[in-house]
Amino acid sequence: MFQHNKKQASQLMRSAIPLMAKLDIPPTPYNYGIWYEYSSNRSPELNQVVDRALRRFGSLPAFVSQELFSEFLLSEEFQYAHRQGPVLKQITEDLETETHSVSDELNQFQSTVGKAKQILQKSNDPKQLGQIASLLEQTAFKTNQIVEQFSQTLITAQEELAAIRAELLDAKKSTETDPLTLLANEKGFERTLFSLVPYSEDDLTLLLIDIDDLGVINQEYGKKVGTSLIRYLSKLLLGALPKGGSIARLTGGRFAMLLSETELSVASQFAEKLRHDVSIQKIRYKNSKLLLRQVTVSIGVSTLFGDESPNELIEKAQHHLVYAKRSGKNCVIHNE
């Protein structure tokens, strides 16, 4: 939303405001942000959700606007950081208190040393010298304790800040990770796809891989078996992934594999080998040692050509996948 120049932003707002007026959308900050982004067409998923909401509600309810704003216009890191604000504030306050304490103690120690120096320049009285030595020893011991305590505070703060930073990274990863297989999810797949498209030159290929008859397997053996099968194939596909490729689980038994710098002919041969390797697996359900019937996959392959968009690449792969299913399954269909 904030990556356009002033002229572009003005044009988008001129497009957004009439839409809001036509649909009687209240001029709230949430709605301005959503309709600005909607007019930019940069987030197809947001536009689809907004369109569905309009069909369902006839407008955009306030609760929907707030949810969409948080989901699409605020980064996960920002949302998580907002929740971590109080923790960071407490760490800062603790460090400030400890710093003042150490500073005061060091100033006092410096003052004591200065006074002792002045006395030593004027007196050689053994008794007085002993008192000064004792005072300096006590003051140095106390100061050393304060410094050591402050050192420990710094170490603790460093550990806490490192943990927060790690949690921020995990928070971002968790929103793009499929909890069942630990592969990227649909959101992670889209992020990877859109990051690769600008640099591809007719060599970015997408494989949509779908387990054949997963519903039948669930009915025949139970959903736990189907879930275990998805996990099993996710590991198999990940192990076969070429260097530089990426893989995600979309929904159900469907996976997406992106191969950069891979021409269609090479990708098609790879997909065929992948299909064959899956078909010859002897898979047993670990709990019952039951041997499952042959498991196969259908694969749709498409390569990005010219000025095609990411959505066009996905649509082509989906079209080929549907054709593979209709052609008897356990086969690979790709661009001609």
C-alpha positions as CSV (number, residue, x, y, z in Angstrom):
1,M,0.0,0.0,0.0
2,F,2.9,2.4,0.7
3,Q,5.1,1.5,-2.3
4,H,3.6,3.9,-4.9
5,N,4.8,7.4,-5.7
6,K,2.6,10.4,-5.1
7,K,1.1,10.4,-8.6
8,Q,0.3,6.7,-8.6
9,A,-1.2,6.9,-5.1
10,S,-3.4,9.8,-6.2
11,Q,-4.7,7.9,-9.2
12,L,-5.5,4.9,-7.0
13,M,-7.4,7.0,-4.5
14,R,-9.4,8.5,-7.4
15,S,-10.3,5.0,-8.4
16,A,-11.0,3.8,-4.8
17,I,-13.2,6.7,-3.6
18,P,-16.0,6.3,-6.3
19,L,-16.1,2.6,-5.5
20,M,-16.6,3.3,-1.8
21,A,-19.3,5.8,-2.6
22,K,-21.1,3.5,-5.0
23,L,-21.1,0.7,-2.4
24,D,-21.9,3.0,0.5
25,I,-18.6,2.0,2.3
26,P,-17.9,4.2,5.3
27,P,-14.8,6.4,5.0
28,T,-12.8,4.8,7.8
29,P,-9.0,4.3,7.8
30,Y,-9.5,0.5,7.4
31,N,-11.7,1.0,4.4
32,Y,-9.5,3.5,2.7
33,G,-6.6,1.1,3.0
34,I,-8.5,-1.9,1.7
35,W,-10.1,-0.1,-1.2
36,Y,-6.8,1.5,-2.1
37,E,-5.2,-1.9,-2.3
38,Y,-8.2,-3.3,-4.1
39,S,-7.9,-0.7,-6.8
40,S,-4.2,-1.5,-7.2
41,N,-5.0,-5.1,-8.1
42,R,-1.7,-6.1,-6.4
43,S,-3.3,-8.7,-4.2
44,P,-5.6,-11.1,-6.1
45,E,-6.4,-13.0,-2.9
46,L,-7.6,-9.7,-1.2
47,N,-9.7,-8.9,-4.3
48,Q,-11.3,-12.3,-4.3
49,V,-12.1,-12.1,-0.6
50,V,-13.6,-8.6,-1.0
51,D,-15.7,-9.8,-4.0
52,R,-17.0,-12.7,-2.1
53,A,-17.9,-10.5,0.9
54,L,-19.7,-8.1,-1.4
55,R,-21.7,-11.0,-3.0
56,R,-22.6,-12.3,0.5
57,F,-23.2,-9.0,2.4
58,G,-23.9,-6.5,-0.3
59,S,-21.3,-4.3,1.3
60,L,-18.2,-4.6,3.5
61,P,-19.1,-4.9,7.2
62,A,-16.8,-3.2,9.7
63,F,-15.6,-6.5,11.2
64,V,-14.6,-7.8,7.8
65,S,-12.7,-4.6,7.0
66,Q,-10.7,-4.8,10.2
67,E,-9.9,-8.5,9.6
68,L,-8.8,-7.9,6.0
69,F,-6.7,-4.9,7.0
70,S,-4.9,-6.9,9.6
71,E,-4.4,-9.9,7.3
72,F,-3.4,-8.2,4.0
73,L,-2.1,-4.8,4.9
74,L,-0.1,-5.4,8.1
75,S,2.9,-7.7,7.9
76,E,3.0,-10.6,10.3
77,E,6.2,-9.2,11.8
78,F,4.4,-5.9,12.7
79,Q,1.4,-7.7,14.3
80,Y,3.7,-9.9,16.4
81,A,6.0,-7.0,17.3
82,H,2.9,-5.1,18.5
83,R,2.2,-7.9,20.9
84,Q,5.8,-8.0,22.1
85,G,5.9,-4.2,22.8
86,P,5.3,-4.5,26.5
87,V,8.1,-7.1,26.8
88,L,10.6,-4.8,25.0
89,K,9.4,-1.8,27.1
90,Q,10.2,-3.8,30.3
91,I,13.6,-4.8,29.1
92,T,14.4,-1.2,28.2
93,E,13.2,0.1,31.6
94,D,15.3,-2.6,33.4
95,L,18.4,-1.6,31.4
96,E,17.8,2.1,32.1
97,T,17.5,1.5,35.9
98,E,20.6,-0.7,36.0
99,T,22.6,1.8,33.9
100,H,21.8,4.7,36.2
101,S,22.7,2.5,39.2
102,V,26.1,1.6,37.7
103,S,26.7,5.1,36.6
104,D,26.0,6.5,40.1
105,E,28.3,3.8,41.7
106,L,31.1,4.5,39.3
107,N,30.9,8.3,39.9
108,Q,30.9,7.6,43.7
109,F,34.0,5.3,43.3
110,Q,35.7,7.9,41.2
111,S,35.0,10.6,43.8
112,T,36.4,8.3,46.6
113,V,39.5,7.6,44.6
114,G,40.0,11.3,43.9
115,K,39.7,12.2,47.6
116,A,42.1,9.4,48.6
117,K,44.6,10.7,46.1
118,Q,44.5,14.2,47.6
119,I,45.0,12.8,51.1
120,L,47.9,10.6,50.0
121,Q,49.7,13.6,48.5
122,K,49.6,15.4,51.9
123,S,49.9,12.7,54.5
124,N,52.2,9.7,55.3
125,D,50.4,8.8,58.6
126,P,50.4,5.0,58.7
127,K,47.0,5.0,60.5
128,Q,45.4,7.2,57.9
129,L,47.0,5.3,55.1
130,G,45.4,2.1,56.5
131,Q,42.0,3.7,56.7
132,I,42.3,4.9,53.1
133,A,43.4,1.4,51.9
134,S,40.4,-0.1,53.8
135,L,38.0,2.4,52.3
136,L,39.3,1.9,48.8
137,E,39.1,-1.9,49.2
138,Q,35.4,-1.7,50.4
139,T,34.4,0.7,47.7
140,A,36.1,-1.3,44.9
141,F,34.4,-4.5,46.2
142,K,31.0,-2.8,46.2
143,T,31.6,-1.3,42.7
144,N,32.8,-4.6,41.4
145,Q,29.6,-6.3,42.6
146,I,27.4,-3.6,40.9
147,V,29.4,-4.0,37.7
148,E,29.1,-7.8,37.8
149,Q,25.4,-7.5,38.4
150,F,25.1,-5.1,35.5
151,S,27.0,-7.5,33.3
152,Q,24.6,-10.3,34.1
153,T,21.7,-7.9,33.4
154,L,23.2,-7.2,29.9
155,I,23.6,-11.0,29.3
156,T,20.0,-11.7,30.3
157,A,18.7,-8.8,28.2
158,Q,20.8,-10.0,25.2
159,E,19.3,-13.5,25.6
160,E,15.7,-12.2,25.9
161,L,16.2,-9.9,22.8
162,A,17.7,-12.8,20.8
163,A,14.6,-15.0,21.8
164,I,12.2,-12.2,20.8
165,R,14.0,-11.9,17.4
166,A,13.8,-15.6,16.9
167,E,10.1,-15.6,17.8
168,L,9.6,-12.8,15.3
169,L,11.2,-14.9,12.6
170,D,9.2,-18.0,13.7
171,A,6.0,-15.9,13.6
172,K,6.6,-15.0,10.0
173,K,7.5,-18.6,9.1
174,S,4.5,-20.1,10.9
175,T,2.1,-18.1,8.8
176,E,3.6,-19.6,5.7
177,T,4.2,-23.2,6.9
178,D,1.8,-26.1,6.6
179,P,1.6,-27.7,10.1
180,L,0.9,-31.2,8.7
181,T,3.9,-31.5,6.5
182,L,6.1,-28.6,7.6
183,L,6.4,-27.6,3.9
184,A,5.4,-24.1,2.8
185,N,1.6,-23.6,2.6
186,E,-0.4,-21.8,-0.1
187,K,0.7,-18.4,1.2
188,G,4.3,-19.4,1.3
189,F,4.0,-20.8,-2.2
190,E,2.5,-17.5,-3.5
191,R,5.2,-15.5,-1.9
192,T,7.9,-17.7,-3.6
193,L,6.1,-17.6,-6.9
194,F,5.7,-13.8,-7.0
195,S,9.4,-13.4,-6.0
196,L,10.6,-15.6,-8.9
197,V,8.5,-14.3,-11.7
198,P,10.3,-11.0,-12.3
199,Y,13.6,-12.8,-12.9
200,S,12.3,-15.7,-15.0
201,E,12.9,-16.0,-18.7
202,D,10.7,-18.8,-20.1
203,D,12.3,-21.1,-17.6
204,L,10.1,-21.0,-14.5
205,T,8.0,-24.2,-14.4
206,L,5.2,-25.2,-12.0
207,L,4.2,-28.8,-11.2
208,L,0.8,-29.3,-9.6
209,I,0.9,-32.8,-8.0
210,D,-2.3,-34.3,-6.7
211,I,-2.7,-37.7,-5.0
212,D,-5.2,-39.8,-7.0
213,D,-8.4,-41.0,-5.2
214,L,-7.4,-39.6,-1.8
215,G,-11.1,-39.5,-0.8
216,V,-11.4,-43.2,-1.7
217,I,-8.3,-44.0,0.4
218,N,-9.8,-42.1,3.3
219,Q,-13.0,-44.1,3.0
220,E,-11.3,-47.4,2.6
221,Y,-8.6,-47.1,5.2
222,G,-9.6,-44.2,7.4
223,K,-8.6,-40.5,7.5
224,K,-5.6,-41.2,9.7
225,V,-4.1,-43.3,6.9
226,G,-4.8,-40.5,4.4
227,T,-3.1,-38.0,6.7
228,S,-0.1,-40.3,7.0
229,L,0.0,-40.8,3.3
230,I,0.1,-37.0,2.8
231,R,3.1,-36.8,5.2
232,Y,4.8,-39.7,3.5
233,L,4.5,-38.2,0.0
234,S,5.6,-34.8,1.2
235,K,8.9,-36.3,2.4
236,L,9.2,-38.3,-0.9
237,L,8.6,-35.1,-3.0
238,L,11.0,-33.0,-0.8
239,G,13.7,-35.6,-1.2
240,A,13.3,-35.5,-5.0
241,L,13.3,-31.7,-5.2
242,P,16.0,-30.4,-7.5
243,K,18.5,-27.8,-6.2
244,G,17.0,-24.4,-6.3
245,G,13.4,-25.7,-6.4
246,S,10.7,-25.1,-3.9
247,I,7.7,-27.2,-2.8
248,A,4.5,-26.4,-0.9
249,R,1.4,-28.3,0.1
250,L,-1.7,-26.5,-1.0
251,T,-4.8,-28.3,0.1
252,G,-5.7,-31.9,0.8
253,G,-3.3,-34.1,-1.2
254,R,-2.2,-31.4,-3.6
255,F,1.3,-30.1,-3.8
256,A,3.0,-27.4,-5.8
257,M,6.6,-27.6,-7.0
258,L,8.4,-24.6,-8.5
259,L,11.5,-25.3,-10.7
260,S,13.4,-22.2,-11.6
261,E,15.8,-22.1,-14.6
262,T,14.2,-25.3,-15.8
263,E,12.8,-25.6,-19.3
264,L,9.5,-27.4,-20.0
265,S,11.1,-30.4,-21.6
266,V,13.4,-31.0,-18.7
267,A,10.6,-30.4,-16.1
268,S,8.3,-32.8,-18.0
269,Q,10.9,-35.6,-17.8
270,F,11.4,-34.9,-14.1
271,A,7.6,-35.0,-13.5
272,E,7.3,-38.3,-15.4
273,K,10.1,-39.8,-13.2
274,L,8.4,-38.4,-10.1
275,R,5.0,-40.0,-11.1
276,H,6.8,-43.3,-11.7
277,D,8.6,-43.2,-8.4
278,V,5.4,-42.6,-6.5
279,S,3.6,-45.4,-8.4
280,I,6.1,-48.1,-7.4
281,Q,6.1,-47.3,-3.7
282,K,5.1,-50.1,-1.3
283,I,3.5,-48.1,1.4
284,R,2.5,-49.6,4.7
285,Y,0.5,-47.9,7.4
286,K,2.8,-47.9,10.4
287,N,0.2,-48.6,13.1
288,S,-1.3,-51.8,11.5
289,K,1.5,-52.6,9.0
290,L,-1.3,-52.7,6.4
291,L,0.0,-52.6,2.8
292,L,-2.0,-49.9,1.0
293,R,-3.1,-50.5,-2.6
294,Q,-1.1,-48.7,-5.3
295,V,-0.8,-45.0,-4.7
296,T,-0.5,-42.7,-7.7
297,V,-0.4,-39.0,-8.5
298,S,-1.5,-36.9,-11.4
299,I,0.7,-34.0,-12.4
300,G,0.0,-30.8,-14.4
301,V,3.0,-29.0,-15.7
302,S,3.2,-25.5,-17.1
303,T,6.0,-23.0,-17.9
304,L,5.8,-19.3,-17.7
305,F,6.2,-17.7,-21.1
306,G,6.7,-14.1,-22.1
307,D,4.6,-11.6,-20.2
308,E,2.3,-14.2,-18.6
309,S,1.3,-13.5,-15.0
310,P,1.7,-15.8,-12.0
311,N,-2.0,-16.4,-12.0
312,E,-1.9,-17.5,-15.7
313,L,0.9,-20.0,-14.8
314,I,-1.2,-21.5,-12.1
315,E,-4.3,-21.6,-14.3
316,K,-2.4,-23.5,-17.0
317,A,-1.0,-26.0,-14.5
318,Q,-4.5,-26.5,-13.0
319,H,-5.9,-27.0,-16.5
320,H,-3.3,-29.7,-17.2
321,L,-3.9,-31.4,-13.9
322,V,-7.6,-31.6,-14.5
323,Y,-6.9,-33.1,-17.9
324,A,-4.6,-35.6,-16.3
325,K,-7.3,-36.7,-14.0
326,R,-9.8,-37.0,-16.8
327,S,-7.3,-39.0,-18.8
328,G,-7.3,-41.9,-16.3
329,K,-5.0,-40.4,-13.6
330,N,-1.4,-41.5,-12.8
331,C,-0.2,-39.4,-15.7
332,V,1.6,-36.2,-16.6
333,I,0.1,-33.5,-18.8
334,H,2.0,-30.4,-19.9
335,N,2.2,-27.6,-22.4
336,E,2.4,-28.6,-26.0
